[in-house]
Amino acid sequence: MKLKTIIVDDEPYAIEVIENYLTNFHEIKVVAKCSNAIEAFQTLQKERVDLLFLDVQMPGMTGTDLMRSLKTPPKVIFTTAFPDYAVSGFDLNAVDYLLKPVPFDRFLKALDKVFNLFKMQQPTIQYSNPLNTERSADNYLLLRVDRKMTKINIADIYWIESIKDYIKVILKDKTLISKQKIGLLEDLLPDESFIRIHRSFIIALDKVESYHGYCVEIGGKELPIGRSYKSDCYKRLSQ
């Protein structure tokens, strides 16, 4: 049994992320990719669909409006960058609610719920992490910056700084700001290339120019090493 699936999002990068994740599952068949809810509605009139990956906030018609318009809606996993929409999503009996950028391990949990609902045995999953450094063509992060999903090459990152509920991603020639927790980036970035040196800083190891005492220097700027991170940091830097 293959679950017929539609991915609905007005951001092409967001569709690309979900589609790439789904390539790891032979039980899922993507039958359409729609850039808005109206297009998805028209597709649903012609195609029997088991599962929707549905963005909430889209121009014209929202994802929640789409679900309310369907007499017999398919199972839905909402995806959005706005956590405030979670309550309305679950009011519509959503299987799950994924906050962008969607980490793969969180995606797996949502898909496991789908398999259980359809009483399918979840397969043993062997997948290629899209952030694996051996796959240079896919070495990127997707973060919402200025209300747009922005593709960031991992090799271009110098360091990441946390400021309350936001992060600053420092690149060679610019700085990007996204509403996101630094812990999520710590999970997404490859361990062999990045290290957390402070509760507010993650650095790229290959960008370190020098280190001494309680700080490292990158791009002419000194970044503090937290006391609890000191031992691991020195060990990694001295390799």
RODO-2510 file (C-alpha; in nm, 4 decimals, decimal comma):
residues 239
     n   res          X          Y          Z
     1     m     0,0000     0,0000     0,0000
     2     k     0,1295     0,3422    -0,0965
     3     l    -0,0075     0,6544     0,0669
     4     k    -0,0917     0,9121    -0,1977
     5     t     0,0419     1,2433    -0,0771
     6     i     0,0220     1,6103    -0,1749
     7     i     0,2680     1,8743    -0,0557
     8     v     0,1138     2,2219    -0,0383
     9     d     0,3274     2,5297     0,0268
    10     d     0,3778     2,8684    -0,1350
    11     e     0,7538     2,8444    -0,0728
    12     p     0,9422     2,6195    -0,3199
    13     y     1,2254     2,5496    -0,0736
    14     a     0,9767     2,4251     0,1857
    15     i     0,8288     2,1841    -0,0697
    16     e     1,1783     2,0687    -0,1616
    17     v     1,2622     1,9844     0,2006
    18     i     0,9520     1,7694     0,2523
    19     e     0,9900     1,6016    -0,0857
    20     n     1,3539     1,5167    -0,0142
    21     y     1,2588     1,3671     0,3209
    22     l     0,9847     1,1586     0,1619
    23     t     1,2225     1,0012    -0,0904
    24     n     1,3371     0,7792     0,1962
    25     f     0,9978     0,6087     0,2201
    26     h     0,8716     0,3720    -0,0481
    27     e     0,5334     0,3678     0,1282
    28     i     0,4701     0,7302     0,0271
    29     k     0,3857     0,8440    -0,3245
    30     v     0,3836     1,2181    -0,3924
    31     v     0,1097     1,2687    -0,6501
    32     a     0,1171     1,6505    -0,6591
    33     k     0,3023     1,9578    -0,5347
    34     c     0,0857     2,2668    -0,5054
    35     s     0,1917     2,6276    -0,4479
    36     n    -0,1402     2,7373    -0,2968
    37     a    -0,4552     2,6027    -0,1338
    38     i    -0,6782     2,6657    -0,4368
    39     e    -0,4550     2,4490    -0,6548
    40     a    -0,4599     2,1803    -0,3857
    41     f    -0,8411     2,1972    -0,3639
    42     q    -0,8692     2,1444    -0,7409
    43     t    -0,6291     1,8496    -0,7249
    44     l    -0,8271     1,6916    -0,4429
    45     q    -1,1416     1,7017    -0,6556
    46     k    -0,9719     1,4827    -0,9145
    47     e    -0,7371     1,2655    -0,7103
    48     r    -0,7923     1,0410    -0,4094
    49     v    -0,5351     1,1492    -0,1557
    50     d    -0,4409     0,9904     0,1767
    51     l    -0,2121     1,2540     0,3234
    52     l    -0,1483     1,6278     0,2968
    53     f     0,1617     1,8139     0,4035
    54     l    -0,0073     2,1505     0,4274
    55     d     0,1332     2,4947     0,4972
    56     v    -0,0998     2,7024     0,7131
    57     q    -0,0310     3,0603     0,6082
    58     m    -0,0655     3,1065     0,2321
    59     p    -0,2045     3,3909     0,0200
    60     g    -0,5614     3,3598    -0,1001
    61     m    -0,6701     3,0677     0,1169
    62     t    -0,5037     2,9363     0,4284
    63     g    -0,4345     2,5708     0,4897
    64     t    -0,6901     2,5603     0,7703
    65     d    -0,9528     2,7146     0,5400
    66     l    -0,8783     2,4429     0,2864
    67     m    -0,9328     2,1681     0,5427
    68     r    -1,2627     2,3219     0,6555
    69     s    -1,3827     2,3309     0,2939
    70     l    -1,3423     1,9548     0,2440
    71     k    -1,6287     1,7180     0,3264
    72     t    -1,3992     1,4172     0,3597
    73     p    -1,0494     1,5563     0,4109
    74     p    -0,7402     1,3360     0,4006
    75     k    -0,5055     1,3070     0,6943
    76     v    -0,3038     1,6252     0,7319
    77     i     0,0305     1,7288     0,8752
    78     f     0,0454     2,1059     0,9020
    79     t     0,3764     2,2816     0,8350
    80     t     0,4355     2,6438     0,9232
    81     a     0,6817     2,8899     1,0678
    82     f     0,4185     3,0307     1,3031
    83     p     0,3685     2,8273     1,6244
    84     d     0,0562     3,0261     1,7135
    85     y    -0,1366     2,8284     1,4522
    86     a    -0,0878     2,4970     1,6305
    87     v    -0,4141     2,5106     1,8257
    88     s    -0,6298     2,5730     1,5198
    89     g    -0,4418     2,2961     1,3396
    90     f    -0,5184     2,0369     1,6046
    91     d    -0,8801     2,1555     1,6190
    92     l    -0,9010     2,0163     1,2660
    93     n    -0,7751     1,6741     1,3810
    94     a    -0,4326     1,7193     1,2314
    95     v    -0,2016     1,4209     1,2629
    96     d     0,0809     1,6514     1,3618
    97     y     0,2115     2,0047     1,3395
    98     l     0,5668     2,0702     1,2161
    99     l     0,7454     2,3959     1,2749
   100     k     0,9768     2,5160     0,9969
   101     p     1,2570     2,4597     0,9366
   102     v     1,1570     2,0973     0,9898
   103     p     1,4344     1,8766     1,1352
   104     f     1,4423     1,5221     1,0010
   105     d     1,4047     1,3532     1,3398
   106     r     1,0892     1,5554     1,4096
   107     f     0,9609     1,4674     1,0616
   108     l     1,0098     1,0987     1,1409
   109     k     0,7918     1,1250     1,4501
   110     a     0,5116     1,2799     1,2455
   111     l     0,5370     1,0125     0,9790
   112     d     0,5358     0,7401     1,2425
   113     k     0,1966     0,8716     1,3571
   114     v     0,0718     0,8481     0,9983
   115     f     0,1888     0,4882     0,9645
   116     n     0,0144     0,3988     1,2889
   117     l    -0,3094     0,5613     1,1757
   118     f    -0,3053     0,3608     0,8556
   119     k    -0,1897     0,0562     1,0525
   120     m     0,1209     0,0240     0,8433
   121     q     0,4381    -0,1218     0,9812
   122     q     0,7054     0,1441     0,9789
   123     p     1,0036     0,0121     0,7826
   124     t     1,3591     0,0094     0,8957
   125     i     1,4726     0,3459     0,7703
   126     q     1,8043     0,4018     0,6031
   127     y     1,8367     0,7563     0,4879
   128     s     2,0891     1,0103     0,3776
   129     n     2,0836     1,3147     0,5992
   130     p     2,0453     1,6147     0,3657
   131     l     2,3070     1,7929     0,5733
   132     n     2,5661     1,5170     0,5417
   133     t     2,8996     1,6756     0,4550
   134     e     2,9709     1,3990     0,2048
   135     r     2,6864     1,5249    -0,0100
   136     s     2,8243     1,8659    -0,0960
   137     a     2,5460     1,9433    -0,3415
   138     d     2,2964     1,9301    -0,0535
   139     n     2,5022     2,1081     0,2106
   140     y     2,2543     2,3732     0,3066
   141     l     2,0090     2,4884     0,5689
   142     l     1,6683     2,6383     0,5076
   143     l     1,5774     2,9173     0,7488
   144     r     1,3010     3,1743     0,7462
   145     v     1,4612     3,5167     0,7033
   146     d     1,2414     3,8242     0,6508
   147     r     0,9334     3,6032     0,5949
   148     k     1,1109     3,4027     0,3219
   149     m     1,2668     3,0567     0,3324
   150     t     1,6344     3,1232     0,2654
   151     k     1,8900     2,8684     0,1487
   152     i     2,2178     2,8949     0,3401
   153     n     2,5265     2,7006     0,2356
   154     i     2,6726     2,5352     0,5423
   155     a     3,0288     2,5917     0,4190
   156     d     2,9654     2,9678     0,4248
   157     i     2,8726     2,9817     0,7940
   158     y     3,1298     3,1367     1,0280
   159     w     2,9302     3,1210     1,3495
   160     i     2,5774     3,1301     1,4880
   161     e     2,4794     3,3534     1,7764
   162     s     2,1665     3,3230     1,9894
   163     i     1,9813     3,6349     2,1031
   164     k     1,6758     3,5342     2,3075
   165     d     1,4313     3,3721     2,0607
   166     y     1,6376     3,4687     1,7544
   167     i     1,9598     3,3539     1,5964
   168     k     2,2158     3,5433     1,3914
   169     v     2,3892     3,3421     1,1209
   170     i     2,7172     3,5112     1,0378
   171     l     2,8490     3,4525     0,6876
   172     k     3,1553     3,5992     0,5197
   173     d     2,9774     3,8974     0,3681
   174     k     2,6467     3,9246     0,5547
   175     t     2,4486     3,8382     0,8655
   176     l     2,1072     3,6709     0,8573
   177     i     1,8551     3,6847     1,1414
   178     s     1,5891     3,4202     1,1975
   179     k     1,3387     3,3538     1,4746
   180     q     1,4677     3,0177     1,5856
   181     k     1,6264     2,8414     1,8823
   182     i     2,0001     2,7777     1,8654
   183     g     1,9450     2,4213     1,9896
   184     l     1,7707     2,3299     1,6650
   185     l     2,0689     2,4494     1,4622
   186     e     2,2999     2,2481     1,6875
   187     d     2,1008     1,9361     1,5930
   188     l     2,0968     2,0173     1,2212
   189     l     2,4599     2,1116     1,1673
   190     p     2,7152     1,8315     1,1106
   191     d     2,9037     1,7495     1,4322
   192     e     3,2350     1,7053     1,2537
   193     s     3,2289     2,0634     1,1244
   194     f     3,0651     2,2641     1,4025
   195     i     3,0888     2,2877     1,7789
   196     r     2,8923     2,4716     2,0429
   197     i     3,1344     2,6731     2,2548
   198     h     2,8824     2,8655     2,4639
   199     r     2,5096     2,8570     2,5286
   200     s     2,4889     3,1479     2,2820
   201     f     2,7471     3,0463     2,0197
   202     i     2,8060     2,7681     1,7658
   203     i     3,1176     2,8004     1,5509
   204     a     3,2537     2,6458     1,2326
   205     l     3,5756     2,4674     1,3251
   206     d     3,7454     2,5415     0,9933
   207     k     3,6893     2,9161     1,0414
   208     v     3,8771     2,9386     1,3734
   209     e     4,1851     3,1613     1,3385
   210     s     4,3123     3,1238     1,6949
   211     y     4,2007     3,0409     2,0469
   212     h     4,3290     3,1219     2,3926
   213     g     4,2003     3,1455     2,7461
   214     y     3,8266     3,1647     2,7289
   215     c     3,7693     3,2706     2,3710
   216     v     3,8170     3,1808     2,0057
   217     e     3,8855     3,4233     1,7239
   218     i     3,6963     3,4054     1,3955
   219     g     3,6954     3,6742     1,1310
   220     g     3,8836     3,9067     1,3650
   221     k     3,6160     3,8764     1,6360
   222     e     3,6607     3,7099     1,9732
   223     l     3,3821     3,4764     2,0840
   224     p     3,3576     3,3517     2,4446
   225     i     3,3979     2,9874     2,5465
   226     g     3,1488     2,8923     2,8165
   227     r     3,2811     2,7237     3,1273
   228     s     3,0770     2,4071     3,0765
   229     y     3,1893     2,3837     2,7116
   230     k     3,5584     2,4485     2,7787
   231     s     3,6868     2,0897     2,8019
   232     d     3,5178     1,9628     2,4856
   233     c     3,6023     2,2808     2,2991
   234     y     3,9741     2,2618     2,3737
   235     k     3,9788     1,8944     2,2834
   236     r     3,8190     1,9580     1,9444
   237     l     4,0286     2,2631     1,8658
   238     s     4,3550     2,0864     1,9437
   239     q     4,2889     1,7962     1,7049
***
